């Protein structure tokens, strides 16, 4: 017996003045961060590093097109992963202040 789950698509986001610019910055910032991380790696990345860089450039281009042309369907990566990062950093700081880490 096979079960098929159909996920309901998210509603379109409200487009406000400045959202296209912020979406474009968000679409380009994360791939640039990955490129920077690969280039600054303390070890030789070789072919894998080059594949990551090329993939990041392609992803940045595709995300930029979506951020500019289909802005109502673009979801901000910074908002999605930023909340997770804030939680992890907060837990780390709480552990540090509580004496969990030297």
C-alpha positions as CSV (number, residue, x, y, z in Angstrom):
1,X,0.0,0.0,0.0
2,X,1.4,3.4,-1.0
3,X,0.7,6.6,0.7
4,X,1.0,9.9,-1.1
5,X,1.3,13.1,0.9
6,X,0.6,16.3,-0.9
7,X,2.1,19.3,0.8
8,X,0.1,22.5,0.5
9,X,2.1,25.3,-1.1
10,X,2.9,28.4,0.9
11,X,0.9,31.5,0.2
12,X,2.6,34.3,-1.8
13,X,4.5,36.8,0.3
14,X,3.4,40.4,0.6
15,X,5.6,42.5,-1.7
16,X,6.6,45.8,-0.2
17,X,9.0,48.5,-1.3
18,X,12.6,47.4,-0.9
19,X,11.8,43.7,-0.8
20,X,13.3,43.1,-4.2
21,X,16.6,44.7,-3.2
22,X,16.7,42.8,0.1
23,X,15.8,39.5,-1.7
24,X,18.6,40.1,-4.2
25,X,21.1,40.7,-1.4
26,X,19.9,37.6,0.4
27,X,20.1,35.6,-2.8
28,X,23.7,36.6,-3.4
29,X,25.1,36.8,0.1
30,X,24.8,33.1,1.1
31,X,26.5,31.7,-2.0
32,X,29.2,34.4,-1.6
33,X,29.7,33.2,2.0
34,X,30.1,29.6,0.8
35,X,32.7,30.7,-1.8
36,X,34.6,32.7,0.8
37,X,34.6,29.7,3.2
38,X,36.0,27.4,0.4
39,X,38.6,29.9,-0.6
40,X,39.7,30.5,3.0
41,X,39.8,26.8,4.0
42,X,43.0,25.8,5.8
43,X,43.4,22.8,3.6
44,X,43.6,22.2,-0.1
45,X,40.1,21.8,-1.5
46,X,41.1,20.8,-5.0
47,X,38.4,19.7,-7.4
48,X,35.7,19.6,-4.8
49,X,36.3,23.2,-3.9
50,X,36.0,24.2,-7.5
51,X,32.8,22.3,-7.9
52,X,31.4,24.1,-4.8
53,X,32.4,27.5,-6.1
54,X,30.9,26.8,-9.5
55,X,27.7,25.5,-7.9
56,X,27.5,28.5,-5.6
57,X,27.8,30.8,-8.6
58,X,25.0,28.9,-10.4
59,X,22.8,28.9,-7.3
60,X,23.4,32.6,-6.8
61,X,22.3,33.3,-10.4
62,X,19.2,31.2,-10.1
63,X,18.2,32.7,-6.8
64,X,18.8,36.2,-8.1
65,X,16.5,35.6,-11.0
66,X,13.8,34.3,-8.6
67,X,14.4,37.2,-6.2
68,X,13.9,39.7,-9.0
69,X,11.2,38.1,-11.2
70,X,9.1,36.0,-8.8
71,X,9.6,38.1,-5.6
72,X,6.4,37.0,-4.1
73,X,7.6,33.4,-4.1
74,X,11.1,34.1,-2.8
75,X,11.8,33.0,0.8
76,X,14.6,34.7,2.7
77,X,17.4,32.3,3.6
78,X,18.8,34.6,6.2
79,X,15.4,34.6,8.1
80,X,15.3,30.8,7.9
81,X,18.8,30.0,9.0
82,X,19.4,33.1,11.0
83,X,16.9,32.0,13.6
84,X,18.6,28.6,13.9
85,X,22.0,30.4,14.3
86,X,20.7,32.7,17.0
87,X,19.4,29.7,18.9
88,X,22.7,27.8,18.7
89,X,24.7,30.9,19.6
90,X,22.4,31.6,22.5
91,X,22.7,28.1,23.9
92,X,26.5,28.3,23.6
93,X,26.6,31.6,25.4
94,X,24.3,30.3,28.2
95,X,26.6,27.3,28.6
96,X,29.6,29.5,28.7
97,X,28.1,31.8,31.3
98,X,26.8,28.9,33.4
99,X,30.3,27.5,33.6
100,X,29.8,24.6,31.1
101,X,32.9,25.6,29.0
102,X,36.1,27.1,30.2
